[in-house]
Amino acid sequence: MLYADFMSAAPPPAPTPREPVEPLEPLELLQLGTDADEPCLRADAARNRARLLEAAARLVAERGAEGITMEEVAAAARVGKGTVFRRFGDRTGLLTALLDHSEKKFQAAFLSGPPPLGPGAPPVERLRAFGLATLRRTAEELELQLAAEPEPGRRFTNAPRRVRRHHVSLLLREAVPGADCDLLAHTLMAQLDPALIHHLIRQCGMPLERLEAAWVDLVDRVTCSASPG
């Protein structure tokens, strides 16, 4: 059925109301990593941790997540090797903390930051901004995000992915209230998958700008909106 025919057809019977989905609490969303486990770090320990995360992020960007060692991170941060192991335990703990640090900043931006990514803009504008910000963040952290991808059984249930999908679903409910927004959120989020972005950018040679334009086009088609300009 063509979209025009669908829109002119008699509306189907109203579905049985579903139980409202309780929103996740923002404070809970942000407590994802080792910062939440150690809220009272001494000032010097906090500075060391920040230096280590900064050094690790720089090395990952330069050589990829698989190519760094705890010793190299310690050297780059100018701290002793023992400091790295005491703070993060092992290499996996370091990479997890690095990704959690980035995730917290990103969640803060779309939950309480300035519009259009944060509150205050219309839902369609926020959807556009959310996808663009996600694409740019993933492109910058591609090696790290791929290394931290959960196993298939947990791919759609790990906390950060659930938070982002929930956010997209809430915006869709405002923009297209008659749609199955929970399932539609999965469809939109598929275009922001790190593995797909890796394939398109690294293996197919697509520029990030093409992916950004495709996201805006997808949001506008789903919500029957027109992009500004």
C-alpha positions as CSV (number, residue, x, y, z in Angstrom):
1,M,0.0,0.0,0.0
2,L,1.3,3.5,-0.9
3,Y,1.8,5.9,1.9
4,A,-0.9,8.3,0.4
5,D,-3.4,5.4,0.2
6,F,-2.5,4.4,3.8
7,M,-3.1,7.9,5.0
8,S,-6.5,8.2,3.2
9,A,-7.8,4.8,4.4
10,A,-10.1,4.5,7.4
11,P,-8.1,4.4,10.6
12,P,-7.8,0.9,12.2
13,P,-9.4,0.3,15.6
14,A,-7.6,1.9,18.5
15,P,-5.2,-0.5,20.1
16,T,-5.6,-1.6,23.6
17,P,-3.7,0.9,25.8
18,R,-0.4,-0.4,26.9
19,E,1.1,0.1,30.3
20,P,3.2,3.3,30.3
21,V,6.9,2.8,30.3
22,E,8.4,4.3,33.3
23,P,11.3,6.7,32.4
24,L,14.7,5.8,33.6
25,E,16.0,8.2,36.3
26,P,18.7,10.5,34.9
27,L,20.8,10.2,38.1
28,E,20.8,6.4,37.7
29,L,21.7,6.7,34.0
30,L,24.9,8.5,34.7
31,Q,26.2,6.1,37.3
32,L,27.8,3.6,34.8
33,G,31.4,3.3,35.6
34,T,34.2,3.4,38.2
35,D,33.4,7.0,39.1
36,A,30.2,5.8,40.7
37,D,32.0,3.1,42.6
38,E,34.5,5.6,44.0
39,P,32.8,8.9,44.5
40,C,35.2,10.2,47.2
41,L,38.6,9.9,45.4
42,R,41.3,12.1,47.0
43,A,42.3,15.0,44.9
44,D,45.6,13.5,43.9
45,A,44.0,10.2,43.0
46,A,41.4,12.0,40.9
47,R,44.1,13.9,39.0
48,N,46.0,10.7,38.3
49,R,42.8,9.0,37.1
50,A,42.0,12.0,34.8
51,R,45.6,11.9,33.4
52,L,45.4,8.2,32.8
53,L,42.1,8.4,31.0
54,E,43.4,11.3,28.9
55,A,46.5,9.4,28.0
56,A,44.6,6.2,27.2
57,A,42.2,8.1,25.0
58,R,45.1,9.6,23.1
59,L,46.8,6.3,22.6
60,V,43.5,4.6,21.5
61,A,42.9,7.4,18.9
62,E,46.5,7.0,17.6
63,R,46.8,3.2,17.5
64,G,43.5,1.6,18.3
65,A,42.3,-0.1,21.5
66,E,44.1,-3.4,20.7
67,G,47.5,-1.7,20.4
68,I,48.0,-0.2,23.8
69,T,49.4,-1.7,27.0
70,M,49.1,-0.6,30.6
71,E,52.8,0.2,30.7
72,E,52.4,2.6,27.7
73,V,49.5,4.3,29.3
74,A,51.4,4.8,32.5
75,A,54.4,6.3,30.6
76,A,52.2,8.6,28.6
77,A,50.5,9.8,31.8
78,R,53.8,10.1,33.6
79,V,52.7,7.9,36.5
80,G,54.1,4.6,37.8
81,K,52.8,1.4,36.3
82,G,51.5,0.3,39.6
83,T,49.2,3.3,39.7
84,V,47.4,2.1,36.5
85,F,46.9,-1.4,37.9
86,R,45.7,-0.1,41.3
87,R,43.2,2.2,39.7
88,F,41.8,0.0,36.9
89,G,42.9,-3.5,37.7
90,D,43.7,-4.6,34.1
91,R,43.5,-3.5,30.5
92,T,39.9,-4.3,30.2
93,G,39.1,-2.2,33.3
94,L,41.0,0.7,31.8
95,L,39.1,0.5,28.5
96,T,35.8,0.2,30.3
97,A,36.5,3.2,32.5
98,L,37.5,5.2,29.4
99,L,34.3,4.3,27.6
100,D,32.2,5.0,30.7
101,H,33.8,8.4,31.0
102,S,32.8,9.3,27.5
103,E,29.3,7.8,27.9
104,K,28.6,10.0,31.0
105,K,29.5,13.1,29.1
106,F,27.4,12.1,26.2
107,Q,24.4,11.3,28.4
108,A,24.7,14.6,30.2
109,A,24.6,16.4,26.9
110,F,21.4,14.8,25.6
111,L,19.7,14.7,29.0
112,S,20.4,18.1,30.3
113,G,22.7,20.0,27.9
114,P,21.8,22.9,25.6
115,P,19.4,22.4,22.7
116,P,19.0,21.0,20.1
117,L,20.7,17.9,21.6
118,G,19.4,18.7,25.1
119,P,16.0,19.7,26.3
120,G,14.3,22.8,24.8
121,A,14.1,22.0,21.1
122,P,11.3,20.2,19.3
123,P,11.5,16.4,19.3
124,V,12.4,16.1,15.6
125,E,15.3,18.6,16.0
126,R,16.5,16.6,19.0
127,L,16.3,13.3,17.1
128,R,18.4,14.8,14.3
129,A,20.9,16.3,16.8
130,F,21.1,13.0,18.7
131,G,22.0,10.9,15.7
132,L,24.5,13.4,14.4
133,A,26.2,13.6,17.8
134,T,26.3,9.8,18.1
135,L,27.8,9.4,14.6
136,R,30.5,11.9,15.3
137,R,31.3,10.5,18.7
138,T,31.4,6.9,17.3
139,A,33.7,8.0,14.5
140,E,36.1,9.6,16.9
141,E,36.0,6.6,19.3
142,L,35.5,3.8,16.8
143,E,38.3,1.5,17.9
144,L,37.3,1.9,21.5
145,Q,33.6,1.3,21.0
146,L,34.3,-1.8,18.8
147,A,36.6,-3.2,21.5
148,A,33.9,-2.7,24.2
149,E,31.0,-4.2,22.2
150,P,29.2,-6.6,24.4
151,E,28.7,-10.3,23.5
152,P,25.6,-11.0,21.2
153,G,23.4,-12.1,24.1
154,R,23.9,-8.7,25.9
155,R,24.1,-6.4,22.9
156,F,20.7,-4.9,23.3
157,T,20.5,-5.1,27.1
158,N,23.6,-3.4,28.3
159,A,22.9,-0.1,30.2
160,P,24.3,2.5,27.8
161,R,22.5,1.1,24.8
162,R,19.2,0.9,26.7
163,V,19.5,4.5,27.8
164,R,20.1,5.8,24.3
165,R,17.3,3.7,22.8
166,H,14.9,4.8,25.6
167,H,15.8,8.4,24.8
168,V,15.1,7.9,21.1
169,S,11.8,6.2,21.9
170,L,10.6,9.1,24.1
171,L,11.4,11.6,21.4
172,L,9.6,9.5,18.8
173,R,6.5,9.4,21.1
174,E,6.4,13.1,20.9
175,A,7.0,13.3,17.2
176,V,4.9,10.4,15.9
177,P,2.6,9.4,18.8
178,G,0.6,6.9,16.7
179,A,3.6,4.7,15.9
180,D,5.1,1.7,17.7
181,C,7.8,3.9,19.0
182,D,9.6,1.2,21.0
183,L,10.2,-0.9,17.9
184,L,10.8,2.1,15.7
185,A,13.6,3.2,18.1
186,H,15.4,-0.1,17.4
187,T,15.1,0.6,13.7
188,L,16.6,4.1,14.0
189,M,19.3,2.9,16.4
190,A,20.4,0.3,13.9
191,Q,21.8,3.0,11.7
192,L,24.0,4.2,14.6
193,D,25.5,0.8,15.3
194,P,29.4,1.0,15.7
195,A,29.9,-2.1,13.7
196,L,27.9,-0.7,10.8
197,I,29.7,2.7,11.0
198,H,33.0,0.9,11.0
199,H,32.0,-1.1,7.9
200,L,30.7,2.0,6.0
201,I,33.6,4.4,6.9
202,R,36.6,2.0,7.1
203,Q,35.6,-0.7,4.6
204,C,33.4,1.1,2.2
205,G,35.2,4.4,2.3
206,M,32.1,6.5,2.9
207,P,32.6,10.0,4.3
208,L,31.0,10.7,7.7
209,E,29.1,13.6,6.0
210,R,27.2,11.0,4.0
211,L,26.2,9.1,7.1
212,E,25.1,12.3,8.7
213,A,22.9,13.3,5.8
214,A,21.4,9.8,5.7
215,W,20.5,10.0,9.4
216,V,18.7,13.4,8.9
217,D,16.9,12.0,5.9
218,L,15.8,8.9,7.8
219,V,14.5,10.9,10.8
220,D,12.6,13.3,8.4
221,R,11.0,10.4,6.5
222,V,10.0,8.6,9.7
223,T,8.5,11.7,11.2
224,C,7.2,13.2,8.0
225,S,9.2,16.4,8.6
226,A,11.2,18.7,6.4
227,S,14.8,19.6,7.3
228,P,15.4,23.3,7.8
229,G,17.0,25.0,4.8
